[in-house]
Amino acid sequence: MNIIILQHIKIEDPGYIKDLMMADGFNLTTIELDEGQKIPTNLNEFDGMFCMGGPMDTYMEKEFPWLVEEKKRIKEFVIDLKKPYLGFCLGCQLLGEVVGGKIVKSRPAEIGMMDINFTQEKNKDNLFSKFPDQIKSLQWHSYEVQEIENNNDVTLLASSPITKYQIFKYQDHAYGIQFHIEIKDTTVKEWGCVPEYKKALEDQLGNGALEKFDQSAKDNMTDMNNYSKILYNNFKKLL
């Protein structure tokens, strides 16, 4: 299987799911957009696309002009080619914008280990039907997707008390996941070194919050890895 991974900062990759793909011998092509790497012209050669998080936001096209091309190519992959897509955090928001939604500031930001509540639509979904009705996962976002209710091809799969579109899908092949189920036990410490992430964390949880956050993530890591495994095994069936 040939998978293209769109990354916006080197330390934010598919994490535990990347390990699973490598163990299965998938051919992974990583495009580091923030370093000037270009998305290949022929997207037909890829069976699936992962789009990861990053410290920038979808509206920052002047500061990060590659966002314009990235949105076009996501639209081509998802809407024109109808190929499997998984977007996490920023990748979720990019999908949301591509299918007609708006990206707005979360009030408040969601940072920490928080509950995700699934809708009844989860029970008949190809990726999430085996998930429990509620899970706990890592949140680290200040923006979210809104206003995609009018797109009849969009299905809401999970929400939190703050963010309606924690998981949504476009048709049955493209998924936006606002939270971070893909992390590993090194993730929080690594992300805490990114100035934008650290500031958002301390603004929300106070100075010195990183250690507590890291421990909370590790306490829930076994569950998150298990959910990632279910998600990955079901995503493979779409490829």
N, C-alpha and C positions, 0 to 999 in steps of 0.2 A: 504494500500500500504506500502511495506517495502522499505525504501530508505537508502542507505549507503552514508555517507558523509565523504570524505577524507579531513582532515584538516592538515595544516602545521604550524599553529600558532593559539592559542586558540581564539584570537580576530577576526580572519578572517573566519567567518562562512557564510552560505547562506543568512544572513541578513533578508531583508524584505521577501524574498521568503521562508525562514525558518518559519517566522511568518505565512505565508499563508498555508504552509504544516501542521503546528501544529494545525491551526484552522480547517483544514480538517481532523484531526485525523490520519495523517500519522504516521507510526511507523519509527522513525528516529534512525539510528545507526551511531554515530559519532566516527570515528577512528582518534585519535590525534597522527599522525605519529611521530611528533617531540618529543613526550613524550614517545615513545617506544611502543605504542599500535600497535597490529598486525591486518592486514586485515583478516577477517574470511576465512577459507579454502573453504567453499562452497558459492560461489558468486551467485549460482542459486537461492538462497532464497531471493534475492533482485530484486525488479522490476525496480529500477533506481539507478544511481550513480551520485552524485555531487562531483566534485573535485575543491577545492578552491585555492586561491592564497597563497603566502607566501614570506618571505624575502630571501629565497634561490633560486638558479637557477638550471635548469635541469642538468647541467654538474657537479654539486657539489657532485658526488657520493662518493668521499672519505670522505668529511666532513659530509655527510648525507647518510650513506650506505643504509638506508631504501628506498631511491629513486629507487634503482635497483629493489627491489621487487614490489614497487608501479607501476613502468612502466609495469612489467610483468602482474600484476593483471588488470591494465587498458586494456592492450591488450587482455587479456582473456575475460573481460567483453564486450568490444566493438567489437572486431574482431571475437572471437570464439563464444560467447554467443549472440552477436548482440542485446544487451540490451541498453535502453536509457541512455544517458550520457550527462551531462552538465558540461563543464569545464570553469572556470573563471580565467583569468590572467595566473598564473602558471599552473592551470589546463588545460587551453587552450594550453599552450606550451607542456605540457606532452602528450596531445592527438596528437599534431602536430608531435612530435618525434615518437610516437607509429605508426603513419601511414606513416612514411618515410620522414618527413621533417627535416630541420635543425633549431636549435635555435641560433639566432645571436643577437649581441648587436644592439639595436635601435640607430639610429644616426639622431637626438638626441633622448634622452629618452622622452617619452610622459607622462607628469604630468600636470594635470589641467582638467578643464571642456572643452572638445573638441568635434568637430563635427565628426560624424560617417556617412559615405555615403553608402547607400545600392546599390547593383548591381540589374539588372533586374531579376536575379534569385530569389530575395526576393519575388517577386509577386506570385510565385507558391510554396513557401516553407511552410511547415506545421506549423512552429513556428513563422515566422516573416512576413507573408504575410499581416497582418493588421498594420504593422508598417509604419510610414511615410517614405519617401525616404531619409530623413536626420533626425538624432536625435543628441542631445548633451548628453554626458555621461562622467563619471569620468574616467580618465586615471591615472595610477600610475605604469608604467612599464619601465624597461630599456632593456629588451630583447623581441624578437618577433619570430614568426614562419616564415620561408621562405622555398622555394624549395619543395613545395608539388604539383606543377603543373602537374607532371607526374603521379600522382595517379588518375586514372580515376574515383575513388569512392569519390573524394573530390570535393566539390563545394564551390566556393568563394561567400559569401553572402554580405559582407560589408568591406569597407576599410576606411582609413583616409589618409591625404596627406603624412604621414610618414610611416604608417604601412599598408601593403597590406592586410594581413590576420587578420582583426579586428574580423570578424566572418567567420568561415568556418564550413562545416558539412562533416562528413564521412557517405556515403550512406544517409539514411534518419533517423538515430536514434542517432547519436553522434555529438555533437556540441562543438566547441571551441569558446569562447567569450573572446577577449583580454582585454576588458574594464570592468568596474564595474557598471553594471546596478542594482545590487542587494543591494546596500548600503542603510543605514538608516541615519537619521539626526545626530546620534552619531558617525558615522563611521570615519570621517576624524580626529576628535580629538583623537579617540582611536588609529588609525593607526599612527598618528603623534608622539605617545609615543614609537614606535618601532624605535630603532636607525638607522637601514638600510633605513627605509622609510623616516625618518626625513632628513637624509643626502641627499638622492636622491631628495627630495623636495627642500631643500635649495640650493643644487648644481644647480638645474634647475631654481628656481624662486627667490632665494636670501633669506637672513636671515629674519625671521619674516613672511614668506610666509604662515604659517599654518593658521592664522586667516582669511586671505583673501581667501584662498582656501576653508576653512570650510564654509564661508559665500556664496561663489559661488556655492558650492555643495547644500547648503540649499535652495538657490534661484531656483535651478532646481530639487529639491527633488520630488515635486508633479508629474512632468513629468516622472522621473525615476521610481517612485513607480508604476505609471500607466503602463509603459512599462513592468516592472517586472510582473505585474498582467497578462498582455496579454501573456507574455512568459510562465509563470507558468500554466495558464489555458490551453494553447496549449500543453505544455509538458505533462500535465496529460493525454492527449489523446493518447500519445505514450506508456503510462505505461500499 
